[in-house]
Every structure is written in structure tokens, then in C-alpha cells.
């Protein structure tokens, strides 16, 4: 029983070391997030990054999940905050 508890604590600690927020995003997701912050639509982002609109939509869904937000505007706010120095 003790071994199971210790293993669980190690798992939880390892999960806590994972990046959160914008740092948890891939480079592509960060690019898309920045463009969301600029107010671009999915279509405009796709044209800018040479991606299908559906691919952009899928990426945005993953971005929202990773950031723990439900709406695009919330992600845009985080994008703006991430761009600010300090």
C-alpha cells in the first residue's frame, strides 16, 4: 500500500513539472495564438500560415484546452498578456 501511495505522489509531482499556459503550447500553436491575439479569423490565419481552415480550427480547439479556456476571446487576452514584456 505504501509503495502505491509513493508511486502516486511521484506521478503527481511529475505532472506538476509540466509546462502550463502558453509555455505548454507547441511552436505552431503559439503562432496561431499570436494571430488570434491580432484578431485574425480562422480563414485569415490559414492563409497566413498556409494551413487549411479546418486545421486551424483543430489547432485552436487544442489551444483552448491546453490554456483551460472556453472562448477564443479568452485565448486572445492570454496572447496579448504573453506578448507584454515583464
HTML snippet that shows the backbone in 3Dmol.js (N, CA, C, O; Angstrom):
<script src="https://3Dmol.org/build/3Dmol-min.js"></script>
<div id="view" style="width:600px;height:400px;position:relative"></div>
<script>
const pdb = `
ATOM      1  N   UNK A   1       0.829  -1.190   0.000  1.00  0.00           N
ATOM      2  CA  UNK A   1       0.000   0.000   0.000  1.00  0.00           C
ATOM      3  C   UNK A   1       0.875   1.255   0.000  1.00  0.00           C
ATOM      4  O   UNK A   1       0.598   2.212  -0.723  1.00  0.00           O
ATOM      5  N   UNK A   2       1.927   1.244   0.812  1.00  0.00           N
ATOM      6  CA  UNK A   2       2.825   2.394   0.872  1.00  0.00           C
ATOM      7  C   UNK A   2       3.495   2.635  -0.472  1.00  0.00           C
ATOM      8  O   UNK A   2       3.652   3.779  -0.897  1.00  0.00           O
ATOM      9  N   UNK A   3       3.886   1.567  -1.134  1.00  0.00           N
ATOM     10  CA  UNK A   3       4.536   1.700  -2.440  1.00  0.00           C
ATOM     11  C   UNK A   3       3.596   2.351  -3.445  1.00  0.00           C
ATOM     12  O   UNK A   3       4.020   3.170  -4.260  1.00  0.00           O
ATOM     13  N   UNK A   4       2.310   1.981  -3.384  1.00  0.00           N
ATOM     14  CA  UNK A   4       1.329   2.578  -4.308  1.00  0.00           C
ATOM     15  C   UNK A   4       1.161   4.067  -4.028  1.00  0.00           C
ATOM     16  O   UNK A   4       1.090   4.873  -4.956  1.00  0.00           O
ATOM     17  N   UNK A   5       1.098   4.426  -2.764  1.00  0.00           N
ATOM     18  CA  UNK A   5       0.954   5.836  -2.385  1.00  0.00           C
ATOM     19  C   UNK A   5       2.164   6.631  -2.859  1.00  0.00           C
ATOM     20  O   UNK A   5       2.018   7.715  -3.425  1.00  0.00           O
ATOM     21  N   UNK A   6       3.351   6.096  -2.631  1.00  0.00           N
ATOM     22  CA  UNK A   6       4.576   6.788  -3.048  1.00  0.00           C
ATOM     23  C   UNK A   6       4.632   6.922  -4.571  1.00  0.00           C
ATOM     24  O   UNK A   6       5.035   7.963  -5.089  1.00  0.00           O
ATOM     25  N   UNK A   7       4.231   5.876  -5.282  1.00  0.00           N
ATOM     26  CA  UNK A   7       4.221   5.934  -6.749  1.00  0.00           C
ATOM     27  C   UNK A   7       3.257   7.012  -7.221  1.00  0.00           C
ATOM     28  O   UNK A   7       3.556   7.758  -8.153  1.00  0.00           O
ATOM     29  N   UNK A   8       2.105   7.090  -6.577  1.00  0.00           N
ATOM     30  CA  UNK A   8       1.110   8.105  -6.943  1.00  0.00           C
ATOM     31  C   UNK A   8       1.648   9.517  -6.680  1.00  0.00           C
ATOM     32  O   UNK A   8       1.448  10.418  -7.495  1.00  0.00           O
ATOM     33  N   UNK A   9       2.318   9.708  -5.562  1.00  0.00           N
ATOM     34  CA  UNK A   9       2.902  11.013  -5.252  1.00  0.00           C
ATOM     35  C   UNK A   9       3.954  11.404  -6.284  1.00  0.00           C
ATOM     36  O   UNK A   9       4.033  12.564  -6.688  1.00  0.00           O
ATOM     37  N   UNK A  10       4.760  10.434  -6.710  1.00  0.00           N
ATOM     38  CA  UNK A  10       5.770  10.724  -7.739  1.00  0.00           C
ATOM     39  C   UNK A  10       5.102  11.100  -9.058  1.00  0.00           C
ATOM     40  O   UNK A  10       5.561  12.008  -9.751  1.00  0.00           O
ATOM     41  N   UNK A  11       4.012  10.401  -9.408  1.00  0.00           N
ATOM     42  CA  UNK A  11       3.269  10.728 -10.632  1.00  0.00           C
ATOM     43  C   UNK A  11       2.732  12.150 -10.563  1.00  0.00           C
ATOM     44  O   UNK A  11       2.870  12.924 -11.510  1.00  0.00           O
ATOM     45  N   UNK A  12       2.117  12.483  -9.431  1.00  0.00           N
ATOM     46  CA  UNK A  12       1.559  13.826  -9.270  1.00  0.00           C
ATOM     47  C   UNK A  12       2.644  14.887  -9.363  1.00  0.00           C
ATOM     48  O   UNK A  12       2.433  15.933  -9.976  1.00  0.00           O
ATOM     49  N   UNK A  13       3.794  14.635  -8.767  1.00  0.00           N
ATOM     50  CA  UNK A  13       4.899  15.598  -8.822  1.00  0.00           C
ATOM     51  C   UNK A  13       5.397  15.749 -10.251  1.00  0.00           C
ATOM     52  O   UNK A  13       5.708  16.859 -10.681  1.00  0.00           O
ATOM     53  N   UNK A  14       5.477  14.658 -10.986  1.00  0.00           N
ATOM     54  CA  UNK A  14       5.930  14.720 -12.381  1.00  0.00           C
ATOM     55  C   UNK A  14       4.946  15.519 -13.218  1.00  0.00           C
ATOM     56  O   UNK A  14       5.356  16.285 -14.090  1.00  0.00           O
ATOM     57  N   UNK A  15       3.663  15.353 -12.967  1.00  0.00           N
ATOM     58  CA  UNK A  15       2.660  16.103 -13.712  1.00  0.00           C
ATOM     59  C   UNK A  15       2.748  17.586 -13.393  1.00  0.00           C
ATOM     60  O   UNK A  15       2.500  18.417 -14.267  1.00  0.00           O
ATOM     61  N   UNK A  16       3.094  17.935 -12.165  1.00  0.00           N
ATOM     62  CA  UNK A  16       3.206  19.332 -11.775  1.00  0.00           C
ATOM     63  C   UNK A  16       4.374  20.029 -12.460  1.00  0.00           C
ATOM     64  O   UNK A  16       4.384  21.256 -12.559  1.00  0.00           O
ATOM     65  N   UNK A  17       5.359  19.268 -12.935  1.00  0.00           N
ATOM     66  CA  UNK A  17       6.512  19.845 -13.614  1.00  0.00           C
ATOM     67  C   UNK A  17       6.222  20.189 -15.073  1.00  0.00           C
ATOM     68  O   UNK A  17       7.033  20.841 -15.730  1.00  0.00           O
ATOM     69  N   UNK A  18       5.089  19.760 -15.573  1.00  0.00           N
ATOM     70  CA  UNK A  18       4.748  20.040 -16.966  1.00  0.00           C
ATOM     71  C   UNK A  18       4.478  21.530 -17.135  1.00  0.00           C
ATOM     72  O   UNK A  18       3.936  22.178 -16.239  1.00  0.00           O
ATOM     73  N   UNK A  19       4.862  22.070 -18.298  1.00  0.00           N
ATOM     74  CA  UNK A  19       4.579  23.488 -18.528  1.00  0.00           C
ATOM     75  C   UNK A  19       3.077  23.744 -18.565  1.00  0.00           C
ATOM     76  O   UNK A  19       2.292  22.872 -18.938  1.00  0.00           O
ATOM     77  N   UNK A  20       2.702  24.932 -18.178  1.00  0.00           N
ATOM     78  CA  UNK A  20       1.296  25.309 -18.209  1.00  0.00           C
ATOM     79  C   UNK A  20       1.153  26.598 -19.002  1.00  0.00           C
ATOM     80  O   UNK A  20       2.143  27.262 -19.308  1.00  0.00           O
ATOM     81  N   UNK A  21      -0.059  26.938 -19.326  1.00  0.00           N
ATOM     82  CA  UNK A  21      -0.312  28.167 -20.054  1.00  0.00           C
ATOM     83  C   UNK A  21       0.331  28.165 -21.419  1.00  0.00           C
ATOM     84  O   UNK A  21       0.419  27.127 -22.075  1.00  0.00           O
ATOM     85  N   UNK A  22       0.776  29.315 -21.842  1.00  0.00           N
ATOM     86  CA  UNK A  22       1.355  29.484 -23.175  1.00  0.00           C
ATOM     87  C   UNK A  22       2.577  28.592 -23.364  1.00  0.00           C
ATOM     88  O   UNK A  22       2.837  28.128 -24.474  1.00  0.00           O
ATOM     89  N   UNK A  23       3.328  28.347 -22.290  1.00  0.00           N
ATOM     90  CA  UNK A  23       4.529  27.508 -22.395  1.00  0.00           C
ATOM     91  C   UNK A  23       4.189  26.073 -22.790  1.00  0.00           C
ATOM     92  O   UNK A  23       5.042  25.359 -23.318  1.00  0.00           O
ATOM     93  N   UNK A  24       2.957  25.645 -22.541  1.00  0.00           N
ATOM     94  CA  UNK A  24       2.540  24.279 -22.863  1.00  0.00           C
ATOM     95  C   UNK A  24       2.221  24.109 -24.346  1.00  0.00           C
ATOM     96  O   UNK A  24       2.034  22.987 -24.817  1.00  0.00           O
ATOM     97  N   UNK A  25       2.158  25.209 -25.075  1.00  0.00           N
ATOM     98  CA  UNK A  25       1.789  25.154 -26.493  1.00  0.00           C
ATOM     99  C   UNK A  25       2.996  24.842 -27.367  1.00  0.00           C
ATOM    100  O   UNK A  25       4.127  25.211 -27.054  1.00  0.00           O
ATOM    101  N   UNK A  26       2.724  24.151 -28.476  1.00  0.00           N
ATOM    102  CA  UNK A  26       3.779  23.925 -29.463  1.00  0.00           C
ATOM    103  C   UNK A  26       4.092  25.247 -30.153  1.00  0.00           C
ATOM    104  O   UNK A  26       3.357  26.222 -29.998  1.00  0.00           O
ATOM    105  N   UNK A  27       5.165  25.278 -30.900  1.00  0.00           N
ATOM    106  CA  UNK A  27       5.537  26.498 -31.629  1.00  0.00           C
ATOM    107  C   UNK A  27       4.418  26.902 -32.589  1.00  0.00           C
ATOM    108  O   UNK A  27       4.085  28.083 -32.688  1.00  0.00           O
ATOM    109  N   UNK A  28       3.841  25.940 -33.290  1.00  0.00           N
ATOM    110  CA  UNK A  28       2.745  26.230 -34.226  1.00  0.00           C
ATOM    111  C   UNK A  28       1.545  26.791 -33.475  1.00  0.00           C
ATOM    112  O   UNK A  28       0.930  27.761 -33.918  1.00  0.00           O
ATOM    113  N   UNK A  29       1.211  26.187 -32.342  1.00  0.00           N
ATOM    114  CA  UNK A  29       0.087  26.671 -31.549  1.00  0.00           C
ATOM    115  C   UNK A  29       0.354  28.080 -31.034  1.00  0.00           C
ATOM    116  O   UNK A  29      -0.563  28.899 -30.978  1.00  0.00           O
ATOM    117  N   UNK A  30       1.587  28.373 -30.659  1.00  0.00           N
ATOM    118  CA  UNK A  30       1.929  29.729 -30.222  1.00  0.00           C
ATOM    119  C   UNK A  30       1.783  30.719 -31.370  1.00  0.00           C
ATOM    120  O   UNK A  30       1.326  31.844 -31.165  1.00  0.00           O
ATOM    121  N   UNK A  31       2.168  30.310 -32.579  1.00  0.00           N
ATOM    122  CA  UNK A  31       1.987  31.177 -33.752  1.00  0.00           C
ATOM    123  C   UNK A  31       0.509  31.480 -33.957  1.00  0.00           C
ATOM    124  O   UNK A  31       0.124  32.628 -34.178  1.00  0.00           O
ATOM    125  N   UNK A  32      -0.308  30.441 -33.882  1.00  0.00           N
ATOM    126  CA  UNK A  32      -1.748  30.615 -34.079  1.00  0.00           C
ATOM    127  C   UNK A  32      -2.329  31.482 -32.972  1.00  0.00           C
ATOM    128  O   UNK A  32      -3.158  32.352 -33.239  1.00  0.00           O
ATOM    129  N   UNK A  33      -1.907  31.259 -31.743  1.00  0.00           N
ATOM    130  CA  UNK A  33      -2.388  32.068 -30.623  1.00  0.00           C
ATOM    131  C   UNK A  33      -2.048  33.541 -30.834  1.00  0.00           C
ATOM    132  O   UNK A  33      -2.873  34.415 -30.567  1.00  0.00           O
ATOM    133  N   UNK A  34      -0.847  33.816 -31.307  1.00  0.00           N
ATOM    134  CA  UNK A  34      -0.452  35.206 -31.569  1.00  0.00           C
ATOM    135  C   UNK A  34      -1.367  35.837 -32.612  1.00  0.00           C
ATOM    136  O   UNK A  34      -1.746  37.002 -32.486  1.00  0.00           O
ATOM    137  N   UNK A  35      -1.722  35.073 -33.639  1.00  0.00           N
ATOM    138  CA  UNK A  35      -2.596  35.600 -34.688  1.00  0.00           C
ATOM    139  C   UNK A  35      -4.024  35.769 -34.181  1.00  0.00           C
ATOM    140  O   UNK A  35      -4.727  36.684 -34.610  1.00  0.00           O
ATOM    141  N   UNK A  36      -4.458  34.899 -33.274  1.00  0.00           N
ATOM    142  CA  UNK A  36      -5.758  35.095 -32.619  1.00  0.00           C
ATOM    143  C   UNK A  36      -5.721  36.420 -31.864  1.00  0.00           C
ATOM    144  O   UNK A  36      -6.677  37.194 -31.899  1.00  0.00           O
ATOM    145  N   UNK A  37      -4.609  36.669 -31.183  1.00  0.00           N
ATOM    146  CA  UNK A  37      -4.442  37.914 -30.432  1.00  0.00           C
ATOM    147  C   UNK A  37      -4.488  39.149 -31.312  1.00  0.00           C
ATOM    148  O   UNK A  37      -4.871  40.230 -30.864  1.00  0.00           O
ATOM    149  N   UNK A  38      -4.091  38.983 -32.580  1.00  0.00           N
ATOM    150  CA  UNK A  38      -4.158  40.091 -33.537  1.00  0.00           C
ATOM    151  C   UNK A  38      -5.558  40.263 -34.111  1.00  0.00           C
ATOM    152  O   UNK A  38      -5.818  41.214 -34.849  1.00  0.00           O
ATOM    153  N   UNK A  39      -6.464  39.337 -33.772  1.00  0.00           N
ATOM    154  CA  UNK A  39      -7.845  39.451 -34.224  1.00  0.00           C
ATOM    155  C   UNK A  39      -8.146  38.781 -35.548  1.00  0.00           C
ATOM    156  O   UNK A  39      -9.203  39.023 -36.131  1.00  0.00           O
ATOM    157  N   UNK A  40      -7.239  37.939 -36.041  1.00  0.00           N
ATOM    158  CA  UNK A  40      -7.465  37.274 -37.316  1.00  0.00           C
ATOM    159  C   UNK A  40      -8.505  36.163 -37.176  1.00  0.00           C
ATOM    160  O   UNK A  40      -8.629  35.538 -36.123  1.00  0.00           O
ATOM    161  N   UNK A  41      -9.245  35.930 -38.254  1.00  0.00           N
ATOM    162  CA  UNK A  41     -10.210  34.833 -38.303  1.00  0.00           C
ATOM    163  C   UNK A  41      -9.468  33.534 -38.620  1.00  0.00           C
ATOM    164  O   UNK A  41      -8.291  33.550 -38.982  1.00  0.00           O
ATOM    165  N   UNK A  42     -10.174  32.409 -38.476  1.00  0.00           N
ATOM    166  CA  UNK A  42      -9.571  31.120 -38.826  1.00  0.00           C
ATOM    167  C   UNK A  42      -9.102  31.120 -40.274  1.00  0.00           C
ATOM    168  O   UNK A  42      -8.016  30.629 -40.582  1.00  0.00           O
ATOM    169  N   UNK A  43      -9.913  31.666 -41.150  1.00  0.00           N
ATOM    170  CA  UNK A  43      -9.561  31.716 -42.577  1.00  0.00           C
ATOM    171  C   UNK A  43      -8.298  32.535 -42.792  1.00  0.00           C
ATOM    172  O   UNK A  43      -7.399  32.120 -43.524  1.00  0.00           O
ATOM    173  N   UNK A  44      -8.229  33.702 -42.152  1.00  0.00           N
ATOM    174  CA  UNK A  44      -7.055  34.568 -42.292  1.00  0.00           C
ATOM    175  C   UNK A  44      -5.802  33.908 -41.726  1.00  0.00           C
ATOM    176  O   UNK A  44      -4.719  34.022 -42.299  1.00  0.00           O
ATOM    177  N   UNK A  45      -5.957  33.219 -40.603  1.00  0.00           N
ATOM    178  CA  UNK A  45      -4.819  32.502 -40.018  1.00  0.00           C
ATOM    179  C   UNK A  45      -4.351  31.419 -40.980  1.00  0.00           C
ATOM    180  O   UNK A  45      -3.151  31.254 -41.200  1.00  0.00           O
ATOM    181  N   UNK A  46      -5.294  30.685 -41.550  1.00  0.00           N
ATOM    182  CA  UNK A  46      -4.957  29.644 -42.515  1.00  0.00           C
ATOM    183  C   UNK A  46      -4.199  30.188 -43.707  1.00  0.00           C
ATOM    184  O   UNK A  46      -3.206  29.602 -44.138  1.00  0.00           O
ATOM    185  N   UNK A  47      -4.657  31.293 -44.237  1.00  0.00           N
ATOM    186  CA  UNK A  47      -3.975  31.909 -45.380  1.00  0.00           C
ATOM    187  C   UNK A  47      -2.576  32.365 -44.994  1.00  0.00           C
ATOM    188  O   UNK A  47      -1.625  32.180 -45.754  1.00  0.00           O
ATOM    189  N   UNK A  48      -2.452  32.955 -43.828  1.00  0.00           N
ATOM    190  CA  UNK A  48      -1.156  33.470 -43.372  1.00  0.00           C
ATOM    191  C   UNK A  48      -0.150  32.338 -43.155  1.00  0.00           C
ATOM    192  O   UNK A  48       1.027  32.477 -43.487  1.00  0.00           O
ATOM    193  N   UNK A  49      -0.620  31.212 -42.592  1.00  0.00           N
ATOM    194  CA  UNK A  49       0.278  30.108 -42.241  1.00  0.00           C
ATOM    195  C   UNK A  49       0.250  28.961 -43.256  1.00  0.00           C
ATOM    196  O   UNK A  49       0.895  27.930 -43.060  1.00  0.00           O
ATOM    197  N   UNK A  50      -0.499  29.152 -44.332  1.00  0.00           N
ATOM    198  CA  UNK A  50      -0.613  28.124 -45.379  1.00  0.00           C
ATOM    199  C   UNK A  50      -1.180  26.827 -44.813  1.00  0.00           C
ATOM    200  O   UNK A  50      -0.646  25.742 -45.045  1.00  0.00           O
ATOM    201  N   UNK A  51      -2.278  26.962 -44.064  1.00  0.00           N
ATOM    202  CA  UNK A  51      -2.962  25.823 -43.467  1.00  0.00           C
ATOM    203  C   UNK A  51      -4.419  25.828 -43.900  1.00  0.00           C
ATOM    204  O   UNK A  51      -4.987  26.880 -44.194  1.00  0.00           O
ATOM    205  N   UNK A  52      -5.019  24.644 -43.937  1.00  0.00           N
ATOM    206  CA  UNK A  52      -6.456  24.556 -44.192  1.00  0.00           C
ATOM    207  C   UNK A  52      -7.203  25.161 -43.003  1.00  0.00           C
ATOM    208  O   UNK A  52      -6.749  25.083 -41.862  1.00  0.00           O
ATOM    209  N   UNK A  53      -8.343  25.757 -43.291  1.00  0.00           N
ATOM    210  CA  UNK A  53      -9.136  26.366 -42.225  1.00  0.00           C
ATOM    211  C   UNK A  53      -9.508  25.331 -41.156  1.00  0.00           C
ATOM    212  O   UNK A  53      -9.524  25.648 -39.967  1.00  0.00           O
ATOM    213  N   UNK A  54      -9.805  24.105 -41.574  1.00  0.00           N
ATOM    214  CA  UNK A  54     -10.141  23.031 -40.630  1.00  0.00           C
ATOM    215  C   UNK A  54      -8.946  22.717 -39.719  1.00  0.00           C
ATOM    216  O   UNK A  54      -9.128  22.441 -38.533  1.00  0.00           O
ATOM    217  N   UNK A  55      -7.737  22.760 -40.267  1.00  0.00           N
ATOM    218  CA  UNK A  55      -6.531  22.526 -39.465  1.00  0.00           C
ATOM    219  C   UNK A  55      -6.388  23.618 -38.413  1.00  0.00           C
ATOM    220  O   UNK A  55      -6.047  23.343 -37.263  1.00  0.00           O
ATOM    221  N   UNK A  56      -6.648  24.845 -38.813  1.00  0.00           N
ATOM    222  CA  UNK A  56      -6.591  25.969 -37.867  1.00  0.00           C
ATOM    223  C   UNK A  56      -7.616  25.757 -36.756  1.00  0.00           C
ATOM    224  O   UNK A  56      -7.315  25.938 -35.577  1.00  0.00           O
ATOM    225  N   UNK A  57      -8.822  25.373 -37.144  1.00  0.00           N
ATOM    226  CA  UNK A  57      -9.887  25.143 -36.162  1.00  0.00           C
ATOM    227  C   UNK A  57      -9.485  24.052 -35.171  1.00  0.00           C
ATOM    228  O   UNK A  57      -9.696  24.197 -33.967  1.00  0.00           O
ATOM    229  N   UNK A  58      -8.910  22.968 -35.673  1.00  0.00           N
ATOM    230  CA  UNK A  58      -8.459  21.880 -34.793  1.00  0.00           C
ATOM    231  C   UNK A  58      -7.369  22.361 -33.838  1.00  0.00           C
ATOM    232  O   UNK A  58      -7.380  22.032 -32.652  1.00  0.00           O
ATOM    233  N   UNK A  59      -6.431  23.141 -34.365  1.00  0.00           N
ATOM    234  CA  UNK A  59      -5.361  23.685 -33.523  1.00  0.00           C
ATOM    235  C   UNK A  59      -5.930  24.593 -32.441  1.00  0.00           C
ATOM    236  O   UNK A  59      -5.494  24.545 -31.291  1.00  0.00           O
ATOM    237  N   UNK A  60      -6.892  25.409 -32.805  1.00  0.00           N
ATOM    238  CA  UNK A  60      -7.490  26.328 -31.836  1.00  0.00           C
ATOM    239  C   UNK A  60      -8.204  25.550 -30.736  1.00  0.00           C
ATOM    240  O   UNK A  60      -8.148  25.938 -29.569  1.00  0.00           O
ATOM    241  N   UNK A  61      -8.865  24.471 -31.091  1.00  0.00           N
ATOM    242  CA  UNK A  61      -9.514  23.635 -30.070  1.00  0.00           C
ATOM    243  C   UNK A  61      -8.490  23.106 -29.073  1.00  0.00           C
ATOM    244  O   UNK A  61      -8.734  23.104 -27.866  1.00  0.00           O
ATOM    245  N   UNK A  62      -7.343  22.658 -29.580  1.00  0.00           N
ATOM    246  CA  UNK A  62      -6.278  22.164 -28.691  1.00  0.00           C
ATOM    247  C   UNK A  62      -5.707  23.299 -27.837  1.00  0.00           C
ATOM    248  O   UNK A  62      -5.419  23.111 -26.655  1.00  0.00           O
ATOM    249  N   UNK A  63      -5.548  24.469 -28.443  1.00  0.00           N
ATOM    250  CA  UNK A  63      -5.030  25.631 -27.713  1.00  0.00           C
ATOM    251  C   UNK A  63      -5.959  25.976 -26.550  1.00  0.00           C
ATOM    252  O   UNK A  63      -5.505  26.173 -25.423  1.00  0.00           O
ATOM    253  N   UNK A  64      -7.256  26.048 -26.828  1.00  0.00           N
ATOM    254  CA  UNK A  64      -8.218  26.386 -25.777  1.00  0.00           C
ATOM    255  C   UNK A  64      -8.160  25.363 -24.646  1.00  0.00           C
ATOM    256  O   UNK A  64      -8.199  25.723 -23.470  1.00  0.00           O
ATOM    257  N   UNK A  65      -8.065  24.083 -25.012  1.00  0.00           N
ATOM    258  CA  UNK A  65      -7.997  23.027 -23.992  1.00  0.00           C
ATOM    259  C   UNK A  65      -6.729  23.157 -23.154  1.00  0.00           C
ATOM    260  O   UNK A  65      -6.780  23.058 -21.928  1.00  0.00           O
ATOM    261  N   UNK A  66      -5.598  23.379 -23.810  1.00  0.00           N
ATOM    262  CA  UNK A  66      -4.330  23.490 -23.081  1.00  0.00           C
ATOM    263  C   UNK A  66      -4.310  24.712 -22.170  1.00  0.00           C
ATOM    264  O   UNK A  66      -3.729  24.675 -21.085  1.00  0.00           O
ATOM    265  N   UNK A  67      -4.940  25.787 -22.609  1.00  0.00           N
ATOM    266  CA  UNK A  67      -4.962  27.012 -21.809  1.00  0.00           C
ATOM    267  C   UNK A  67      -6.047  26.978 -20.737  1.00  0.00           C
ATOM    268  O   UNK A  67      -6.058  27.808 -19.829  1.00  0.00           O
ATOM    269  N   UNK A  68      -6.956  26.016 -20.849  1.00  0.00           N
ATOM    270  CA  UNK A  68      -8.032  25.909 -19.871  1.00  0.00           C
ATOM    271  C   UNK A  68      -9.067  27.000 -20.008  1.00  0.00           C
ATOM    272  O   UNK A  68      -9.656  27.438 -19.019  1.00  0.00           O
ATOM    273  N   UNK A  69      -9.291  27.443 -21.245  1.00  0.00           N
ATOM    274  CA  UNK A  69     -10.304  28.468 -21.500  1.00  0.00           C
ATOM    275  C   UNK A  69     -11.346  27.901 -22.457  1.00  0.00           C
ATOM    276  O   UNK A  69     -11.100  26.911 -23.145  1.00  0.00           O
ATOM    277  N   UNK A  70     -12.502  28.535 -22.490  1.00  0.00           N
ATOM    278  CA  UNK A  70     -13.591  28.043 -23.328  1.00  0.00           C
ATOM    279  C   UNK A  70     -13.782  28.868 -24.592  1.00  0.00           C
ATOM    280  O   UNK A  70     -14.314  28.375 -25.586  1.00  0.00           O
ATOM    281  N   UNK A  71     -13.354  30.103 -24.556  1.00  0.00           N
ATOM    282  CA  UNK A  71     -13.648  31.002 -25.672  1.00  0.00           C
ATOM    283  C   UNK A  71     -12.384  31.567 -26.299  1.00  0.00           C
ATOM    284  O   UNK A  71     -11.351  31.742 -25.653  1.00  0.00           O
ATOM    285  N   UNK A  72     -12.517  31.839 -27.569  1.00  0.00           N
ATOM    286  CA  UNK A  72     -11.419  32.399 -28.355  1.00  0.00           C
ATOM    287  C   UNK A  72     -10.952  33.736 -27.775  1.00  0.00           C
ATOM    288  O   UNK A  72      -9.756  34.024 -27.746  1.00  0.00           O
ATOM    289  N   UNK A  73     -11.896  34.539 -27.320  1.00  0.00           N
ATOM    290  CA  UNK A  73     -11.539  35.856 -26.785  1.00  0.00           C
ATOM    291  C   UNK A  73     -10.676  35.718 -25.528  1.00  0.00           C
ATOM    292  O   UNK A  73      -9.797  36.545 -25.287  1.00  0.00           O
ATOM    293  N   UNK A  74     -10.922  34.679 -24.729  1.00  0.00           N
ATOM    294  CA  UNK A  74     -10.084  34.441 -23.548  1.00  0.00           C
ATOM    295  C   UNK A  74      -8.659  34.102 -23.976  1.00  0.00           C
ATOM    296  O   UNK A  74      -7.694  34.547 -23.356  1.00  0.00           O
ATOM    297  N   UNK A  75      -8.535  33.313 -25.038  1.00  0.00           N
ATOM    298  CA  UNK A  75      -7.209  32.975 -25.569  1.00  0.00           C
ATOM    299  C   UNK A  75      -6.529  34.227 -26.107  1.00  0.00           C
ATOM    300  O   UNK A  75      -5.320  34.394 -25.950  1.00  0.00           O
ATOM    301  N   UNK A  76      -7.301  35.108 -26.742  1.00  0.00           N
ATOM    302  CA  UNK A  76      -6.737  36.344 -27.282  1.00  0.00           C
ATOM    303  C   UNK A  76      -6.172  37.215 -26.160  1.00  0.00           C
ATOM    304  O   UNK A  76      -5.117  37.832 -26.314  1.00  0.00           O
ATOM    305  N   UNK A  77      -6.875  37.259 -25.045  1.00  0.00           N
ATOM    306  CA  UNK A  77      -6.385  38.029 -23.892  1.00  0.00           C
ATOM    307  C   UNK A  77      -5.066  37.443 -23.397  1.00  0.00           C
ATOM    308  O   UNK A  77      -4.125  38.184 -23.112  1.00  0.00           O
ATOM    309  N   UNK A  78      -4.994  36.116 -23.293  1.00  0.00           N
ATOM    310  CA  UNK A  78      -3.750  35.470 -22.860  1.00  0.00           C
ATOM    311  C   UNK A  78      -2.623  35.730 -23.857  1.00  0.00           C
ATOM    312  O   UNK A  78      -1.471  35.910 -23.464  1.00  0.00           O
ATOM    313  N   UNK A  79      -2.955  35.749 -25.139  1.00  0.00           N
ATOM    314  CA  UNK A  79      -1.943  36.026 -26.165  1.00  0.00           C
ATOM    315  C   UNK A  79      -1.383  37.426 -25.987  1.00  0.00           C
ATOM    316  O   UNK A  79      -0.175  37.638 -26.087  1.00  0.00           O
ATOM    317  N   UNK A  80      -2.262  38.373 -25.723  1.00  0.00           N
ATOM    318  CA  UNK A  80      -1.839  39.755 -25.522  1.00  0.00           C
ATOM    319  C   UNK A  80      -0.968  39.872 -24.276  1.00  0.00           C
ATOM    320  O   UNK A  80       0.047  40.568 -24.291  1.00  0.00           O
ATOM    321  N   UNK A  81      -1.356  39.201 -23.206  1.00  0.00           N
ATOM    322  CA  UNK A  81      -0.570  39.233 -21.969  1.00  0.00           C
ATOM    323  C   UNK A  81       0.793  38.585 -22.169  1.00  0.00           C
ATOM    324  O   UNK A  81       1.787  39.051 -21.613  1.00  0.00           O
ATOM    325  N   UNK A  82       0.850  37.523 -22.951  1.00  0.00           N
ATOM    326  CA  UNK A  82       2.118  36.816 -23.190  1.00  0.00           C
ATOM    327  C   UNK A  82       3.096  37.671 -23.986  1.00  0.00           C
ATOM    328  O   UNK A  82       4.309  37.514 -23.852  1.00  0.00           O
ATOM    329  N   UNK A  83       2.576  38.573 -24.809  1.00  0.00           N
ATOM    330  CA  UNK A  83       3.440  39.442 -25.621  1.00  0.00           C
ATOM    331  C   UNK A  83       4.046  40.579 -24.824  1.00  0.00           C
ATOM    332  O   UNK A  83       5.076  41.133 -25.207  1.00  0.00           O
ATOM    333  N   UNK A  84       3.410  40.928 -23.719  1.00  0.00           N
ATOM    334  CA  UNK A  84       3.902  42.057 -22.916  1.00  0.00           C
ATOM    335  C   UNK A  84       5.201  41.689 -22.219  1.00  0.00           C
ATOM    336  O   UNK A  84       5.312  40.611 -21.636  1.00  0.00           O
ATOM    337  N   UNK A  85       6.182  42.578 -22.276  1.00  0.00           N
ATOM    338  CA  UNK A  85       7.423  42.305 -21.547  1.00  0.00           C
ATOM    339  C   UNK A  85       7.206  42.413 -20.041  1.00  0.00           C
ATOM    340  O   UNK A  85       6.423  43.232 -19.560  1.00  0.00           O
ATOM    341  N   UNK A  86       7.930  41.554 -19.307  1.00  0.00           N
ATOM    342  CA  UNK A  86       7.916  41.593 -17.850  1.00  0.00           C
ATOM    343  C   UNK A  86       6.606  41.286 -17.295  1.00  0.00           C
ATOM    344  O   UNK A  86       6.439  41.280 -16.075  1.00  0.00           O
TER     345      UNK A  86
END
`;
const viewer = $3Dmol.createViewer("view");
viewer.addModel(pdb, "pdb");
viewer.setStyle({}, {cartoon: {color: "spectrum"}});
viewer.zoomTo();
viewer.render();
</script>
